[in-house]
Amino acid sequence: MHRVCRSIPALPALIALLLVGSRPAGAQEIVLPDFTPATLGDFALADDLTNLARMALEDRGLRVLSGEELSDRVGEAADSCADDVACPVSLWALVEARTAVVGRVGRDGSLIHVRVLVYADRSSRATRVLDERVAPAQAGELLLLLADELAPAVAPPPQVERPSVGVVEERYGRLNEGSSRGVDASERSSSGRRATSSAPLDGPTTEELERLDLPRYALRQLEESGLEAEEWSAQARVRSPAVVVELRGGAVFGDLDRRFDTRVGLYDESGNAWSERNLYTYQSFLNSSGFAGGIALGYQPAWWVDISALAGVQLGQKELTTGWETWEAGGNPDGSDLFLDEDSVAYDPVSAVLGYLEPRVRLYPRATGILKPYALAGLNLRFYDGFEVPDLDFVDYPEASGGVGLGPTIGGGLAFDAPRGTYGFIELPWTWVVSPTGPKVVDDGLLQQTPAQFRGVGQLLVISAGVGFHLR
């Protein structure tokens, strides 16, 4: 931030009196970078409140390093300090001081939003946070109370609930005068209470924070950042309530392909009058691999959970074999049936599409950061079609029907949160197939030639990646 020097009307004599006055020999030094303006239109306000804070601190017997004196010693290290989490650490390396006071100011309607963080004992973590919205005429009162908090223990300040009119009017009233015209001096903060020494200093309590319901470690990060809740949430990649849309693709392994075998026994009972007497069918899933893709639509009510419905397709294959046997009823000398002939056909595999629908829930243990691991659970429903079996002139083969398979799904993944509600992810869900429970078999045991039987593995493993969007 470039420092903008502006004169403060009606105060030259007062500032000179306060700044050139003798300082106590035992005073301790406080680093006071220029307050950071919330917007480009708040530079004058930031300059005014920086000077006001300096006067309040020096009035309490504290030696303050600020303004041009600070710039000469640290250069640009103190610029826009409230927007840089590392700023206090940088200052500790350049100056000898026990405390740093970092502020950010802006306007909120007719009020002034003042946020001040105090870093003590050369720590990178704020030990005090003052976050108030006050009328312009009360800015001096608020900073006086902060100075009381920081005054040396050897000279404890009086307990002040309402600073005397003389203190505010004589020393600070004219500084606020230019910005408070038309505002009732009795106007209170937006929380409905006066700014007093009992004002909360334990961090922000905005509606946004309450809505996000952040864990303790995230609140500490917010406090240390010195940023507004909304700005910090965006930088920390905190997920807030939103509609979720995802596109994904990947590979599926397990029970994907399907096979149907059928055989028919034909009997000659009265001279070339064939009748179907025996039947064999075997329908099963096979262990294979293929492509899986889908789209998910859901809602994330809090940073730690989202609920969605995932729908898509899996691409596999269908295998089909058919065959027949002919027998002469009672053709053997002993009166048993005589086997005459047989034939079978194995058709080339064809592509097959399975549709699936999966209601699911995902749980996120981390509220902040770009990388967010998660666990998931759901119920997988798969929809598959049947087989159309070509008939012969003398054989009418049975058809194989489709169906619905289901099974519970568990797994995990890793999300990569990007700015503006966009994220990528890698996911590994596993499904235990509980229906169908195994092959569907019809076999009376009387046919002589039946094919080998293949079984699936009763599970599915999907490796997928995709992109998602949070729509607020």
Long-range contacts (C-beta under 8 A, 24 or more apart in sequence): 1-34, 1-36, 1-37, 1-79, 1-80, 2-79, 3-34, 3-71, 3-79, 4-43, 4-44, 4-47, 5-47, 6-43, 6-44, 6-47, 8-47, 8-48, 8-51, 8-175, 9-178, 10-174, 10-177, 10-178, 11-174, 11-175, 14-171, 14-174, 15-51, 15-55, 18-55, 18-58, 18-59, 18-171, 19-54, 19-55, 19-58, 21-58, 23-58, 23-61, 23-63, 24-61, 26-152, 26-154, 27-61, 27-62, 27-63, 27-152, 28-62, 28-63, 28-97, 28-98, 28-99, 28-152, 29-62, 29-63, 29-64, 29-65, 29-95, 29-96, 29-97, 29-98, 30-57, 30-62, 30-63, 30-64, 30-65, 30-97, 30-98, 30-99, 30-100, 30-101, 30-150, 31-65, 31-66, 31-70, 31-78, 31-91, 31-95, 31-97, 31-99, 31-100, 31-101, 32-57, 32-64, 32-65, 32-66, 32-70, 32-100, 32-101, 33-66, 33-70, 33-78, 33-79, 33-81, 33-87, 33-91, 33-100, 33-102, 34-66, 34-67, 34-78, 34-79, 34-81, 35-82, 35-103, 35-104, 35-105, 36-80, 36-81, 36-82, 36-83, 36-102, 36-103, 36-104, 36-105, 37-104, 37-105, 37-106, 38-104, 38-105, 38-106, 38-107, 38-113, 38-228, 39-106, 39-107, 41-107, 42-105, 42-106, 42-107, 45-105, 45-106, 45-107, 45-112, 45-179, 46-103, 46-105, 48-175, 48-179, 49-103, 49-105, 49-112, 49-114, 49-139, 49-143, 50-103, 51-175, 52-139, 52-140, 52-143, 52-172, 52-175, 53-101, 53-103, 53-116, 53-143, 53-146, 53-147, 55-171, 55-172, 56-140, 56-143, 56-144, 56-146, 56-147, 56-172, 57-101, 57-147, 57-150, 59-144, 59-147, 59-171, 60-147, 60-148, 60-150, 60-151, 60-157, 61-151, 61-152, 61-155, 62-147, 62-150, 62-151, 62-152, 65-95, 65-97, 70-95, 82-115, 82-117, 82-226, 82-227, 83-226, 83-227, 85-224, 85-225, 85-226, 86-124, 88-119, 88-123, 88-124, 89-124, 92-122, 98-122, 99-150, 101-146, 101-150, 102-226, 104-226, 108-133, 108-190, 110-135, 110-183, 110-187, 111-135, 111-136, 111-187, 111-189, 111-190, 112-136, 112-139, 112-179, 114-139, 114-142, 114-143, 115-204, 115-226, 115-228, 116-146, 117-223, 117-226, 118-146, 118-149, 118-150, 124-224, 125-220, 125-223, 125-224, 126-223, 126-224, 126-226, 128-201, 129-201, 129-202, 129-203, 129-204, 129-223, 130-199, 130-201, 131-203, 131-204, 132-189, 132-191, 132-195, 132-199, 133-189, 133-190, 133-191, 134-188, 134-189, 134-195, 135-180, 135-183, 135-184, 135-185, 135-187, 135-188, 135-189, 136-176, 136-179, 136-180, 136-183, 137-173, 137-176, 137-180, 137-183, 137-185, 137-187, 138-176, 138-187, 138-189, 138-194, 138-195, 139-172, 139-176, 140-168, 140-171, 140-172, 140-173, 140-175, 140-176, 141-168, 141-172, 141-195, 142-195, 142-199, 144-168, 144-172, 145-195, 145-196, 145-197, 145-199, 148-197, 149-197, 149-201, 159-197, 160-196, 160-197, 161-196, 161-197, 162-194, 162-196, 204-229, 208-233, 211-240, 211-241, 212-238, 212-240, 212-302, 212-303, 212-367, 213-302, 213-303, 214-238, 214-303, 214-367, 215-367, 218-367, 218-368, 221-368, 234-419, 236-367, 236-368, 236-369, 237-368, 237-369, 237-370, 237-372, 237-417, 238-303, 238-367, 238-368, 239-300, 239-303, 239-364, 239-367, 239-372, 239-417, 239-470, 240-303, 240-470, 240-472, 241-299, 241-300, 241-301, 241-302, 241-472, 242-299, 242-300, 242-421, 242-470, 242-471, 242-472, 243-297, 243-298, 243-299, 243-300, 243-470, 243-471, 243-472, 244-296, 244-297, 244-298, 244-299, 244-300, 244-306, 244-308, 244-468, 244-469, 244-470, 244-471, 245-295, 245-296, 245-297, 245-468, 245-469, 245-471, 246-295, 246-296, 246-297, 246-308, 246-310, 246-425, 246-466, 246-467, 246-468, 246-469, 247-295, 247-466, 247-467, 247-468, 248-293, 248-294, 248-295, 248-296, 248-310, 248-312, 248-425, 248-427, 248-464, 248-465, 248-466, 248-467, 249-291, 249-292, 249-293, 249-294, 249-464, 249-465, 249-466, 250-291, 250-292, 250-293, 250-427, 250-462, 250-463, 250-464, 250-465, 250-466, 251-289, 251-290, 251-291, 251-292, 251-462, 251-463, 251-464, 252-289, 252-290, 252-291, 252-292, 252-314, 252-460, 252-461, 252-462, 253-288, 253-289, 253-460, 253-461, 253-462, 253-463, 254-287, 254-288, 254-431, 254-433, 254-456, 254-457, 254-459, 254-460, 254-461, 255-285, 255-286, 255-287, 255-433, 255-456, 255-457, 255-458, 255-459, 255-460, 256-285, 256-286, 256-287, 256-288, 256-289, 256-290, 256-314, 256-316, 256-354, 256-460, 257-285, 257-286, 257-287, 257-288, 257-290, 257-316, 257-317, 257-318, 257-319, 257-349, 257-352, 258-283, 258-284, 258-285, 258-286, 258-316, 258-317, 258-318, 258-319, 258-352, 258-384, 258-387, 259-283, 259-284, 259-286, 259-318, 259-319, 259-320, 259-321, 259-454, 260-318, 260-319, 260-320, 260-321, 260-387, 260-389, 260-400, 261-320, 261-321, 261-322, 261-450, 261-451, 261-453, 262-321, 262-322, 262-323, 262-389, 262-397, 262-398, 262-400, 263-322, 263-323, 263-324, 263-325, 263-344, 263-447, 263-449, 263-450, 263-451, 264-323, 264-324, 264-325, 264-395, 264-396, 264-397, 265-324, 265-325, 265-327, 265-446, 265-447, 266-324, 266-325, 266-326, 266-327, 266-394, 266-395, 267-326, 267-327, 267-328, 267-329, 267-337, 268-326, 268-327, 268-328, 268-329, 268-340, 269-329, 274-326, 274-394, 276-395, 276-396, 277-327, 277-446, 278-325, 278-444, 278-446, 278-447, 279-398, 279-442, 279-444, 280-442, 280-443, 280-444, 280-447, 280-450, 281-398, 281-400, 281-440, 281-441, 281-442, 281-443, 282-439, 282-440, 282-441, 282-442, 282-443, 282-450, 282-451, 282-453, 283-387, 283-400, 283-439, 283-440, 283-441, 284-438, 284-439, 284-440, 284-453, 284-454, 284-455, 284-456, 285-433, 285-436, 285-456, 286-319, 286-454, 286-455, 286-456, 287-456, 287-457, 288-316, 288-317, 290-314, 290-315, 290-316, 290-317, 291-315, 292-462, 292-464, 294-356, 296-360, 296-468, 300-470, 303-364, 303-367, 304-363, 304-364, 304-365, 304-367, 305-361, 305-362, 305-363, 305-364, 306-361, 306-362, 306-364, 307-360, 307-361, 308-359, 308-360, 308-361, 308-362, 309-357, 309-358, 309-359, 309-360, 310-356, 310-357, 310-358, 310-359, 310-360, 310-378, 311-355, 311-356, 311-357, 311-358, 312-355, 312-356, 313-353, 313-354, 313-355, 313-356, 314-353, 314-354, 314-356, 314-382, 315-351, 315-352, 315-353, 315-354, 316-351, 316-352, 316-354, 317-349, 317-350, 317-351, 317-352, 318-349, 318-350, 318-351, 318-352, 318-387, 319-346, 319-347, 319-349, 320-346, 320-347, 320-387, 320-389, 321-345, 321-346, 321-347, 321-451, 322-347, 322-389, 322-390, 322-397, 323-449, 323-451, 324-392, 324-395, 325-447, 325-448, 325-449, 339-448, 342-448, 342-449, 344-449, 344-451, 352-384, 352-385, 353-385, 354-382, 354-383, 354-384, 355-382, 355-383, 355-384, 356-380, 356-381, 356-382, 356-383, 357-381, 357-383, 358-409, 360-409, 362-413, 364-415, 369-417, 370-416, 370-417, 370-418, 371-414, 371-415, 371-416, 371-417, 372-414, 372-415, 372-416, 372-417, 373-412, 373-413, 373-414, 373-415, 374-412, 374-413, 374-414, 374-415, 375-410, 375-411, 375-412, 376-409, 376-410, 376-411, 376-412, 376-413, 376-427, 376-429, 377-408, 377-409, 377-410, 378-408, 378-409, 378-429, 379-406, 379-407, 379-408, 379-409, 380-406, 380-407, 380-408, 380-409, 380-431, 380-460, 381-405, 381-406, 382-406, 403-436, 404-435, 405-433, 405-435, 405-436, 406-433, 406-434, 406-435, 407-431, 407-432, 407-433, 407-434, 407-435, 407-459, 407-460, 408-432, 408-434, 415-468, 421-469, 421-470, 421-471, 421-472, 422-467, 422-468, 422-469, 422-470, 423-467, 423-468, 423-469, 423-470, 424-465, 424-466, 424-467, 424-468, 425-465, 425-466, 425-467, 425-468, 426-463, 426-464, 426-465, 427-462, 427-463, 427-464, 427-465, 427-466, 428-461, 428-462, 428-463, 429-461, 429-462, 429-464, 430-459, 430-460, 430-461, 430-462, 431-459, 431-460, 431-461, 431-462, 432-458, 432-459, 433-458, 433-459, 433-460
